Amino acid sequence: MVASKNWFITGVSSGFGRAIAQAALAHGDIVVGTVRKDEDLRRFEALAPGQARGRLLDVRDAVAVKRVVNEADAETGGIDRLVNNAGYCLAGGIEEADLDEIRAQMEVNFFGAVSVLQAVLPHMRRRRAGHIFNITSISGIAAWMGNGYYCASKHALEAIGKTLAQEVAGLGINVTNVAPGAFRTDFNHALTRSGTIIDDYADTAGFAWDTMNAGAGAEAGDPARAAAAILRAADAEKPPMCLLLGSDAIYYHGHQLSAQARDLADWMPVSIDVNHKDTPLRPHD
């Protein structure tokens, strides 16, 4: 029988965070989950009294993040698995969003996630064990109009996860970036429109906003199945660095790779021609 694990999951009031927490609880694990409101904390703990342990936390507060993580690690005997999930989506064109809106997006989706990572890593390093799941998005891999700043925040987290995986490879810590497509969560409740709307972008940024709202509740992805996939990756002997979730995630990632391959092939002579003539073609030769 597999021993129970201790999870630390940010944003368990709804969506992926709630689905992953429920799957872990059903598995018999302990889940320390963060929420922003008292009523959400009570609802979460009621899922499995004693196993589900709620914490009020705003991931933008680095001091509070460190305190809550340290307390959770001590209380559980060690955090085995971190799920960096808390976040929201700022929708709007690149020209439409103002700097305050952009900074707010990055504060939660990027800096908040990094703050949690930095708080958990010392504990995992000390034990030479642990698994980190960063909930990014297919939008962080294949950017699309009308969501540029959300895409940027998730793209940045993708880069952090890939870099961290290299840095902790010899320390017994696994890192998996989870890139979901569209799922039937209440994602649209975490969807914010930029304060400025420019008519010239109605068919691009505006179309994206309309599409996301029109498709709410009819997305292909099942959050419970996604949670099961994440638990499967958590138990794997060789877990993936990147876990795409959903057929749409596969489609958009494949479409981007194809476009990149075409540009690479078409422009390779130009790319290489900028080198000094005595430079080897392979950088490590």
C-alpha positions, 0 to 999 in steps of 0.5 A, spaced: 500 500 500 502 506 498 503 511 504 499 517 504 502 524 502 502 531 504 500 536 499 500 544 499 495 546 494 494 554 493 487 556 491 482 550 493 476 554 493 474 552 486 477 550 479 483 545 478 485 547 486 479 544 488 479 538 483 486 536 485 485 537 493 478 532 492 482 527 488 488 527 493 483 527 499 480 521 496 486 517 496 487 518 503 492 524 503 493 530 507 491 536 503 493 543 506 489 548 501 489 556 501 483 560 500 482 567 500 475 567 504 473 564 511 467 561 508 471 558 503 476 555 508 470 552 512 467 549 506 474 546 504 475 543 511 468 540 511 470 536 505 474 531 509 475 533 517 482 532 519 485 531 512 483 537 509 486 543 512 485 550 510 489 556 510 487 563 509 492 566 504 494 571 499 500 569 495 502 576 494 504 577 501 511 573 501 511 574 509 505 570 510 506 565 504 513 563 508 509 563 515 504 559 512 508 554 508 513 553 514 507 552 519 504 547 514 510 543 513 511 542 521 504 540 522 504 535 517 511 532 518 513 535 511 510 537 504 511 532 499 507 535 493 506 542 492 501 545 487 502 552 485 495 553 482 492 560 485 491 565 479 486 569 474 486 571 467 486 578 465 483 579 458 484 584 453 488 587 448 496 589 449 494 596 448 488 596 452 490 593 459 494 599 463 500 598 467 496 597 474 492 591 471 498 588 468 502 588 474 496 585 478 496 580 473 503 578 474 503 579 482 498 573 483 500 569 477 508 569 477 510 573 483 505 569 487 507 562 485 515 564 485 514 566 492 510 559 494 516 556 490 521 559 494 518 558 501 517 550 499 524 549 496 528 549 503 524 544 506 524 539 500 531 540 499 533 538 506 529 532 505 532 531 498 524 529 496 518 532 493 514 534 487 512 541 485 506 542 480 506 548 477 499 549 474 501 554 467 496 553 461 496 552 454 496 559 453 503 560 456 505 555 451 501 558 445 499 565 446 493 568 443 490 574 442 486 578 447 489 574 453 497 577 452 498 578 459 495 572 462 499 568 457 505 572 459 504 570 466 503 563 465 509 563 460 514 566 465 512 560 470 513 555 464 520 558 464 521 558 472 519 551 472 523 548 466 529 552 469 528 549 476 527 542 474 534 543 471 537 546 478 534 541 483 535 534 478 540 532 483 536 533 489 531 528 489 525 533 487 521 533 481 518 539 477 512 538 472 509 544 469 501 542 468 498 546 461 491 545 461 487 547 455 479 549 456 476 545 462 469 546 465 471 549 471 468 556 474 474 559 470 470 565 468 469 567 475 476 569 475 476 572 468 477 580 468 476 584 462 481 590 462 478 597 463 479 600 457 476 597 450 478 599 443 473 598 438 479 597 433 480 590 437 473 588 437 474 582 432 481 580 435 481 581 443 474 583 443 472 576 439 477 572 444 473 575 450 466 573 447 469 566 445 471 565 452 464 567 455 460 564 450 464 557 451 463 557 459 460 550 461 461 547 454 469 546 455 471 539 453 476 538 459 473 534 465 477 537 472 476 530 475 479 527 470 485 532 470 486 531 477 486 524 476 492 525 471 496 529 476 495 524 481 498 519 476 504 523 474 505 524 482 506 517 483 510 516 476 517 513 477 519 518 471 514 524 471 513 528 466 517 535 465 511 538 461 504 535 462 499 537 457 491 536 459 486 536 454 485 535 446 485 542 445 492 543 449 495 538 444 492 541 438 494 548 439 501 546 442 502 542 435 500 547 431 505 552 434 511 547 433 509 546 426 509 554 425 516 554 429 519 548 425 517 552 418 520 558 420 526 554 423 527 551 416 525 557 412 530 562 415 536 557 418 541 559 412 539 567 415 540 565 422 547 561 421 550 566 417 550 571 422 556 567 426 563 569 425 566 564 420 570 560 425 564 558 429 562 551 430 555 550 428 554 546 434 555 551 440 558 545 445 563 543 439 
